Amino acid sequence: FSSNSERGTEAGQVGEPGIPTGEAGPSCSSASDKLPRVAKSKFFEDSEDESDEAEEEEEDSEECSEEEDGYSSEEAENEEDEDDTEEAEEDDEEEEEEMMVPGMEGKEEPGSDSGTTAVVALIRGKQLIVANAGDSRCVVSEAGKALDMSYDHKPEDEVELARIKNAGGKVTMDGRVNGGLNLSRAIGDHFYKRNKNLPPEEQMISALPDIKVLTLTDDHEFMVIACDGIWNVMSSQEVVDFIQSKISQRDENGELRLLSSIVEELLDQCLAPDTSGDGTGCDNMTCIIICFKPRNTAELQPESGKRKLEEVLSTEGAEENGNSDKKKKAKRD
């Protein structure tokens, strides 16, 4: 995962930012990097299925002869079914290959000895859909007020605790499952998912996500997604206030600050001055800020790119006005 990231997206676009944070090894986070793409494809799966069903109904309604040129419709259907089965098997194999973590071919499945939390946000038009498993968090700034779009899955929570105990586990006094993980949902961590009498969502550690949906309005300014290394130090509102105080600042050139510089400052703010304390501020930290509204686009252009853009605009203006002097000056610049 990235230690700091900058992303901006307009509400009219489709985007899927997300954070997987490995708890004990890189393989699970590597596999989870594919989550945004998979989530996006599954989201549109329903509409595709409906289209397929409509086509099937139309085909069924057409009259066809029982037998044509000595070839029965039943035989044709059987051959089509065989072809469909072969194609489905090929598609499954291709999908498995796509989901395989590089370097893991022929080895034990990813996640057997590692785990990761995951929080993924899908922006589709004016709709924001957030899925979360673990204690990473997604927060939206709504007119300066922090709006939690995810729920931290902790072992001491009443619902989580009941599931853990029902699966044969326990939560120790320091809030850890069987004295190990200090969260109750995660991808991977198969050591905690060995109860063969229970489905995946009822295991001690479950990968089942909570999902929240929000209709974006002009009051929604930005979204921040971060792992627990941030939230253990600052509250949702404190993080929103911190970003609010920086996001409108301008640098010495009069341009808005890059979001990446704000993320870096936020991480520095959360870092413990030393490791002699209780560990707060010593955890790994990952954070992404996503603005729902366009900012100053010039801030994202290299200086050379800005100069070229100015030259093009200057040249076009000279041509439109038929001013040869301006045209020559634009070429010299």
N, C-alpha and C positions, 0 to 999 in steps of 0.2 A: 504494500500500500504506500501511498504518498504521504510524506510528513507534512506537506502543505500544498494546497492546490488552489487554483483560481478558476472559477467557471461562472459565466454569465449566460442567462437564457431568457428569451422573451416569452411571455405567457402564450403567445400564438404558436410556439414551436413544440416539437415533441422531443423530450430529453429524458435521460434516465441516470442521473448521478447517483452514486452509492458508495458506501464504505464497508469493505470487509476487513476486520482486524483480527489477525491470527493470535490465538491464545497460547499455542504450544506447537509451533512448527509452521513452515511456509506452505506446505502442500494444500491445506484446506483453503487458505486465502487465495492461492493461485487458482484453484478450482472455482472459487466464488467470484473471481474476476469476470466470469462469464454470466453471472446472475443478471446484470442489467439487460443483456441481449436476450436471454431466455425469458425474463419477465416481460419484456416488450413483445416478444413473439407470442407468448401465452395470452397476453392481454387482448390481442387481435384475433386469437384463435376462434373465439365464439362466433364472430361475424363471418369468418371463413366457413365454419361448420354450417351456419344457417344458409349460406350461399350454396354449399354443396347439397344440402337437403332439398333446397328448392329445385336444383337441377335434376336430382334423382326423382322427385315427384313428377317433374315434367316428362322425364323419360318413361316412367311407369304408366303415365296416362296415354302414351302413344300406342296405337294398335300395331301389333306385329304378327306376322303369320307364324303358325306353329312349325312350319317346315318350309325351307326355301332351298332349292337346288340340292335336296337330299341332306341338308345340314340343319338339324333341329335347333330351336332357340335355347333349349335346355343344355345342349352340348356347348353352344356358344357361351352361355352364362358360366358353365363349369370352367371353360378355358379362361374366361375373363377373371374369374375368382382366383385361379391359380396364378395368373399374371399379377393380379393385385397383391396376392400374398408374397410373391417374390419381390415385387417392388417395395412393399412395406418392410420386408426383412432387410433389403438393401438400405432403405431410408434409416432404419433403426441402427444399422451398423455404422452408417455415415454419421449419424447424430452422436453415437457413442464415441467415435473417433474424434469428433469436434470437441466433445466435452472432456476428452482425455488431457490430463496435465502433461506438458512436454517432459520427456524423460521418465514417465511413469509406466510406459508400455510394458506389460508382462509382469509388473510388480504389484505389491499389495495395494489395494484400492486407496485413493487419497482420502484422508480424514480418519484413518484407522488409528493414528497416533497423534493427531492434532485437531484443533477446532478453531472456529472463528465466529464472531458475531457478524451480523449483516443488517444494514439499514439501507433500503433502496427507495428512491423517489422517482415516480414516473409523472412527467408533466405532459399533458395532452390538452392542447387548447387552453381553456380556463380551469381545467381540472387537475388537481394535484393528488396523486395516490401514493401513499407511503406504506411500505411493508417493513416490519422490524422483527428480528429474532435476536435477543440478547440485550446488553445494556448500552449499546451505542444509541445515539439519540438524534432526532430530527426536530428542529425548532423553527417556526416561522415568525417573522416580525410583522405583527398586525397593528399598524399605526403606532409603532414603538412598544407594543405589548407582546411579551413572549407567549406564543401559542405552541404547546407541545403536540407534535404530530406522531409521536411514538411513546411507548410505555416501556420503562426499564424493567426487564425481566430479572428479578432478584429472588434468591431462594427463600427469603423470609416472608415474601408476599403470601397471603393466605391461599390463593388459588394455586400458586406454584408449589407451595409447601405440601398441600394436599396431594398433588400429583406425584411429587418426589417420594412421599411416604408410601403411597399406594403402589409405587414401582419397586418398593423394597429399600429405598434410600433413607437418608437422614440429613438433617442440617445441623452443623455444629454451632457452638456458641458464637463463633466469629463469622457466621453467615456463609458457610461453605458446604457444598453438596459432598457428603461423605468425607469432609475435611479437605476437599480439593477445590473445585471450581467455585468462584463467588458470583456466578450467574446461573440462571436456570434454563435458558434456551440458547442453543448454538447449533451451527452446522458442523458436522464432524463429531469429535469427542465420543467415538463409538464405545469406549470403555464404559460409559454410563448408559448405553443403549442395548444391553444384552438380555433383557427380559423377553424371552421368546413367547410369552403368553400375552404380551401387550403390543398394540400397534405403535408405530413410530411416535405419534403425537402424545402417547401416554407414558413414554419412557421418562426416567429421572431427568434427563436433559432432552428437551424436544426442539426440533427445528421448525415447528409450526409458527408462522409469523402472525402478529397482530397487524391489521390493516386499517388505515384511516384515510378518509377522502375529504378534500377541502375544495370548495369552489373559490378560485382566486378573484379578488376584486382590486380596486385601486388602493385599498388600504394595506394590501400585502406587499411589503417592500423587498424583503429578501428571505432566504432560507439558509440555515446553517446545519450541516451534518457533521457530527464529531463523535469520537469514541469516548469511553468513560474516563480516559486520562484528563480530558477537559472538564467533564461534568462532576468529577470528584472534587474539583477545586472551585469551580464557579457554577452558579445556578443558571437556569435557562434565561431568566431576566437579566442577570448580570452580563451574560455573554451578548445578549441583544443590545443592552445599553452600551457595552464596550464597542461593538461594531458600529452602532448608531453614531457614537462620538467621533469615529474615524472616517466613516464612509464618505462624508462630504468634504473632508479636508483636501487641500490642494498642495502640490509640491512647489518647488521654487520656480518651475516653469508655468505655474498656473493651471496645471492639469490635475484632475482627480487622482487620488492615490490608487495604485494597483491593489486589487483585492488580495493578491498574494502577499503584499507587504503587511496588510492588516492581519492576515492569518498568522504570519510570522511573529508579529507583535503580540497576538493573542496567546500563541504557544509560549513565548517568553514570559508572558504575564503569569501563566499557569505553572511554570517550572519552579521547583523548590530550590531555594538558594544553596542547600546542601542536602546530603542524604542522612543526616543524623536524626531526623524527625520520625514521624510515624509512617513515612512512605508517600504521603500526599504530595503530589507534584513530581513524583519520580516514575510514574507509569509512562508507557508509550502514548504518543499523542498524534492524532490524525484529524484533520479538519478541512471542510470545503465550505465556501460561501457561494451561494447562487443568487444573483440579483434577478428579480422578476421583470424589472424595467431596464431598458437600455441606458447605459451610462455614457460617458464621453468616449466615443469610439476612437478618437485620436490617441488616447492613452495606450491603446493596444498596438499602434503602428510604430515600427522602427523609424528613427529619424530619417533614414534614406527614403523609406516608403512615403513619409509625409512630404518630403521635398518633391518626389516624383509626382505625387497627387497634386501638389500646388502648381507644378509645371504644366500638367495636363489641363487643369482648370484655367490657368492663365492663357494657355495656347488656344483653348476652345473659345474663351471670351474674346480674344483678339480676332479669331477667324469670323466670329459672328458679327463683330462690329466693323470688320473690314479695315481695321487699323493696322497697317503694316509695321509701324514703329513698335507697337505692343507685341506684335508677332515675333519680331526680331529679338526683342528683349526677353520674351519667354523662352526662345531657343537658347539664348546665351545663359540664362539661369539654369 
